């Protein structure tokens, strides 16, 4: 059985493995080209990992507080005084059966004022029922125990954030009075059973988690009345599409009071946060374009040096009748090897930097400005694959034009070139 020899690849391998004085001239230039690709890919990996990490962490925290979609009374406004809805709406089971819906839970909120001997602070009491999903809050508890609600007994225990506790000089186990401005004014005394911290300061300073039965009694609601429903999804990217499907259900179904319900996706409720996150995508696109251009120009300069160094060889091959396309392939194979070498080091450097940050949290942030206390990273195999493939493809596109210079090399002049 005969094996067809790839002559261009064979010659390219011999050039790559060759050592000696002939490579001193091009060694430094080629090294810079490889370094340029490695550095560019490493920067792209880190940039994409950080931005996707930001979006994942912050959106996860926002949805942890407010869910992906809220279903509330159409008469409710942007204040924290809500119009109640009956928790036994007819199409609730249909919502739970929508693909992508993970969990549906009831909730209630009410604004109040916490007053201690020396301090006063406004806050929102968020009432949770027995069906409340505590996974996000439980992960954020730094002191005390998780809060659990049952159908029968009302508990005075609450979860308070570290930020609120610090402002009010309260500690785990302390009790405080919370006053509610209504007619007539009312007050409740709560005991801190747990302290949580998410670093999402805007929300940490706002919410106190309590038994939903407190809010029902404060508002003179029945036991089957709540502020609304929170709908958790498997993927935040499905929020707007799922909200549209729920709106269709809400439009054709009235509540027991004869009104419609309002569907609010998280991107609409906190549009300023998600608009800020979407702006980060533009920064990443600019970084990727710049890095690809730099890597491409580095490889172009490296290829031109390789062609210049091997001008005699080009002349000999063309003098022997080798086609221009075949000679061009030799240098493209060689450039491909250098590109793969740059990609290898780029992946090693980029992934190592991300793992170091993820493990040791070397770079910290101000939670007041960035909603996080450390720079997050999100290493994703698909992102790595796309970055490597895009870098390799763009590099070869850059190399096609300079490789055509070989067609203009005269064999007679090339053989005499020194």
Steps between C-alpha positions, in 0.01 A plus 500: 500500500648835396482810716475835325767741625395853584811673367408846625438374854826301495705805399320718757586249775867497399511881512333507841733239651813642336753658732799713427617844403234539229229539761668770708370776276135398516497347848428820690236621252321165498518491881331840515228375264435194718503719812252738337253218430544356851455837668201590285322172568577519873354852519189389310449197728534712814275777362221262396527303826475817711210656310298178486588449866367846583178437311450157653572603860307827502199369308500196729490723807230727360280203408575349840335804657223562249471182284500495119135605459250656741125466467317774693171686502452740208418774753836465676747781434873545556455559874527228761130518587341233284145411407433137599425211267348165583766230514263251334492653152349268239797477264778451757544135402531600134783739594681222686477279190661756266836359380789661685300592812680355803297625794205725588463652846277751675639812663392820673684826570441797726713806572573604856743676731735326743563697816757424767610710797756691293419437134216497249496337158243435228468144368268269310357197673483214252258230604577142405261205508557127542567468124783757501826391335778582750801372305641844410448654846629188678826525303534862612448445874818587695359475853213317662257253350280486190142620530224246443128574476210260561126526443393487862715701742611857434865567583650832610845401377644695207806503278677835481797605289839575648485852350169578677614339824819708499314825437260428786769348726305177529639152548382142466232426760404866553139615476377822340176685431385568145232765446260516207343829390132427442164583651526419780884471529620158607818346637651153519788368707738264325799290608810460281552127440744538213720755324563484126737682266488498120717811430213627283477803726195650331298195605682411822402835652141454387363154580420326828358149464209404725192282523241601238225476765630821663435701183159342452396605852651848467305559177182334631520245219349155501730198530461434126605853394858588403687778316559270206705210364869464422584273209847342486640377167782269400659769282470877539521539121152348476346763731352729235364214283346327802355831621330539161339155533380580853357833379289305251362289785440807719325689220225237465459423868367740762559468872217442746476879543452545124842649425802391299848422626814679387803301381841659563822333374812574704663693212208743508480535877872575539579628154777733623704205632453285190567791263828555687586131463418503128736795452787276610448288187612792285824527699574132438427532127744792473770306691454192281522700177814682615669178615416322172643789298820505709540122473435514125758772435755315712454186291517700175833649602623157607400344166669775301823440694474125436453561126794741494722251684407216260520694174775270367292194576199655326710563190634145493154345544351720229798425276423128541145563380317522831175689470445826688208348694723219627772738614239717668369194687845440650498838668136475601574167669791661681287798602227262615749327730599835649135597540419174681802556724372849584150366567640235734688753711210743485263239641747405773551863607134607472353196676769514772421866575128423520556202731726706727237773530221248553694315771683775688288812416813706431310803365233647725226753419292761677151345548343848508604558138521151346248295707779246565792485742735318263548470123295199382613264223292260296704253298280345234619228259285635216650849544853355497423302186357804319792723601758246384317431177442868428863589570630220278261587216574874510874432512486287185288761323770758580767263360339435162593835343870515604546135395409605145828692482660163421336505155695816413840356595718441193689166521814647340522798739396291800778243451758784492338678796723533805 
